[in-house]
Amino acid sequence: MPHIEAVFKDYHPESKFSILIPTWNNIDYLKLCIASIEKNSFYKHQIIIHVNEGLDNTLDWVKSQDYSYCFSNENVGVCYALNAMSDLVRTDYILYVNDDMYVAKNWDKYLAEAVEKRKDNLFYYSATMVEFEDSGNKAILAPFDFGRSYDSFDENGFLDFAQSHSKYDWLGSCWPPSLVHRELWDKANGYDVTYSPGFYSDPDFAMKLWELGVRDFRGIGSSLVYHFKCKSTGRVVRNNGRKTFAQKWGIPSSFLYKEMLQMGNKFDESINLKMPNLFKQIIAKMKAFYIANF
C-alpha cells in the first residue's frame, strides 16, 4: 500500500455532505471546482481533497486553505485516494466529485431532496453531467458547449443554462458526482484497489452496492454539473478494468449498465431494478468468460 499523509481540519458543524475530490497536477480545474462548490451550493459541506504528486503547487495551495486533505508523493489513482479521504469523513454522506467539474446553483439541494424522500439508506444517486460533445450516453446532457478548458469556460452562460434546463431523473447512477450513505460505503469497504489506478472502479462499486441490496440507482436530472473532460486519465497507464470486472463478478460491466441498472432510461417509481432472466444471465456469463480469458 502506498504511503499517504492525511490531515484533518475543522469543518462546519452543519455540513450536509463530505465531498471527496481526488486531483492530480490539475490545480486550475481544482480551484474552479471548489469555487463552484463554495459559490453555488445550497448547504455547507465538508470538503476533502487528495493531492496526487502536487507538482504544480497543488499541495501548497491546499495547505493554505481550510480543507482536510490527503497527500501522496506519487499518483496512487482514485481508489487509494478515495479510501484515504473517507477516513476523514465526518458527515453521514459521502459525495465523490472529480476535479474537472463545475457544479450549478443548488446542485446539492436537489440531491438532498431525493435523499430526504427515501425511507432507508439503500440508494446511490448522481448529479447529471453536462458535456460539450455528445458521446451517445443517455445519462448525459449534451452537446452543450460552455468551454473545453478552465480558461475558456463561459461560467455565466452555464449558470443561465442550468436555471432553465434540466433532465428527467434517470436510471443507472454509476459515476461521479455520486452520493452514498457513509454506512453503505463502509459495508462495501470503499473502492477496490485492485482496479488501481481506477478504470472500472465505478461500476465495481455499484456492483458491490447491488450485492448489499441497493436498487435505487438514480441520476437527479435537476442537479447539473459541467464536465470539462480534461482527460487526466490520458496521462496514466490504464489498468485492464474490463477484464478485472469480468473475472470478479462473472458478468461484463456492460451487462450491469444496460440490463441491470438500465442506465439512462427515464426513472419511474414503478420500475423495480432486478437481475434479468436466466437466458440473459447465461449469455452474459459466456461473454464475461471470454473477456476474462482472451
N, C-alpha and C positions, 0 to 999 in steps of 0.2 A: 504493500500500500504506500502511495506517495506521501511525503511529509506535507502537511497542510497546517498553517498557522491560523488560529481562529481568535477573533477579538470581538467581544460583546460590548456594545454601547447601549446606554439607556434609550428607551423608546417611549412614545406617547402612550400613556396607560389606556387610552380609549381606542387604540389601534384595532382595526377590523380584521385585516389580513396581514400575514407575514409574506412579503413579496421577495422571492428569491431571483436574483439576476446574476447569472454567470457571464463573465466578459473576458475577452482575450485580445489585448492590444487594440482596443476599439473605443478609445476614450471619447471621441467626439459623438459617437452614437450613444454611448452610455450616458453622457451628460444630457443629451437631448431626451433620452428615455426617462431618466429620473426627473428632469424638469417637467415633463408632461405629467408624470405621476403626482408631483407636488402641486402642479397648477390645476389639473383637470379632475382630480379625484374628489368624490363627494365626502369620503371618510378619510380619517387619518390612518396611516398604515405603518407597520414596521418594515423598513427596507433593509435587506441583507444582500451584500454583493460578494461574489467570489472573483478575485483577480487572478487570472492565469498569466504568469510571467510579469506583466506590467511593464514592458519595455518602453512604453510610450508615456510613462509617468502616471499611469492609472493609479498605482498604489499610493503615490504621494497625494494625489487628488482625493482619493477615498479616505485616506487618513485625516485629511483636513476637514472632512465632513462629519456629521453626527450619526453615521450609519454603522451598524455592525458589519463585519466583513471577515472573509477568509482569504488566504493568500497561499499560492504555491509558486515556487520559482520556475516551474515548468508547466506546460499546458497539460493538465490532467483530464481535460474533457468535461462534459456536462454531468456525467454520472457521479464521479467522485465529488465534483463541485456542489451539486445539489444535495448530496448526502451530508457533506460537511456543513453547509449552510443550515440544513434542517436542525442541527444540534443547537442552533442559536435562536430557533423559533420560540416565540413567547405568546402567540395567539392561538386560537383554535383552528385556524385555516391557513393552509399553505398555497400560495399562488406563484406559479413559475412563469416568469416573463423573460423573453430574450432581449438582449441589449439593443437590437436593431428595430425596436418597436416604439411607436409613439401612441399613447392612449388618448382617446377622445373624452370630451366632457362627460362626467358621470358614468363612465365605463364601469366603475366598481359598484355603483348604486344598483345597476341592473343585475349584476351578478349576485349581489347581496339579497335582492328581492327574490330571485329564484331560490336561493338557499333558504330564505325565511318561509317559503311555501312548502318546503319539504318537512315531513314528519320524522325523518331519520337522517343519518349521515351517509346513506348509500347513494352518492351522486359523484359525478365527475363533470364539471362544467368548463366551458371555454368561452372566451370572448371571440368575436368574429373578426378575422383579418381582412383588411382592405389592401389590395395589391395593385401595382401599376401594370401588370401584364396578366393575361388570362391563361392559367395553367390547365383549365378544364375541370378544376375541382369545384364541385357544387357547394362546398362548405365555405368558400371564399368569395368576397365581393370583388369583382374585377371585370374589365380593366378600368381602374380609376387612378390616373397618374397625377400625384401631387409631389412628385420629385423622386429621383432614383438614388439620391445620396443626401446626407445630412445638410450639405451646403447648398442644395438646390430645392430644399423642402419648402413647399407652399403651406406653411402652418395654418394661416387664416383660411385658406381655401379648403383644407381638410376639415377644420373645425366647423366651417359653414356646411360642408357636405354632410358631416356627421349629425348635424342638427336637423337635417331634412331627409336623411336616408336611414334606412335600417334594412335588415334582412329578417326573414322568418326565422324563428328558432329551429335549429336543425339537429338531426340525429348524428351521433358518432364523434363526440368530443374526444380528441386523442392527442392533442398537441398544445403547446403554449400559445397564448396565455391560458393556463389551465389551473383550476381551483379544486382542491380536495380537502376534506377534513383531516386534521392532524392525526386523529386516531386511526384512520384508514391508511395514511402514509406510513405510520409506524407498523401496522399489521402487514403491510406489503413490503416492509423493510426498504422503503425508498426505491431508488433506481438501481438496477442490476449492473454492477461494474464490469460484468462480462462483456457488455456492449461498448466499453470504452474504445474510442473517445465519445461515442454516443449514438451512432446511427442505429435506428430501430429500437432505441431505448424507450421512446414514447409509446409505441404500440405494445411493447413488453409490459410497461407499467399499467396500461389499460387492461391488458390480459390478466395481470395479477389482481386488479380490482374486480374484473369479471368473476374470477375464482372466489373472491371474497363476497360475492353476492350483489355487486353493483349492476344495475340495469338502466339507470338514468344517466346516460352519456349524452350530454346536450350542449350544443352551442347556443349562446344567447345572442340573438340577432340584433338587439339594440345596443349591445356592448361592443363598440367598434375600436379597432386598433390598427393603425397604419403600419405595414410591414415593409421595410426597405429591401429586404432580401440582399443584405450587404455581402453575402457569400463568404463569411468567415470559414464556413465548412470547406471551402475550396482550398484552404491552406493546410489542411491536415491529411494525414494518411487515413483513408477510410477503413473502418472495420467492416467485415462482411456480416452486417447485422441481419440481412435477409436469411442467410444460412443459419446463423445462430438462433434466430426466432423459430425457424422450421424445425431445427434439432430439439429445441427446448419444449415447444408446445405441440409439435406434430401436425401443425397446420401452417399454411402460408400467411403472412401478415395481410395479404390482400383479402383473404377469406374473413379475417377479423374485421377489416374495414368495410367490405361490401356486404357480406352475408350476415354477420353477427351484429355489427354496430349500425349498418345501413347508412354509412357516412354521407352527409349532405342532403339526405331526404328530409322533408318537412316534418318537424316534430308534431306529434299528435298524442295526447294523453291516452288515447285508446290503443296505441301501438305498444305492445309488450315485446321488448327485445328478447330473443331466445335463440338457442342453438338450432340451426337449420336441420332439415330432415336427414335421415341416415344416409341416403344416397349421396347428398351433397357433402356430408362429412367424409364418406369413403373417398370420393373424388379429391377432396381437399387433402386428405392424408396421403394419397398417392402423389399429389403434386409436392407436398412437403418432403416426402421421401426423396424425390428426385432433386429438389433444391438442396437438401441436406447432404446428399451423397455424390452429386455430379457437378 
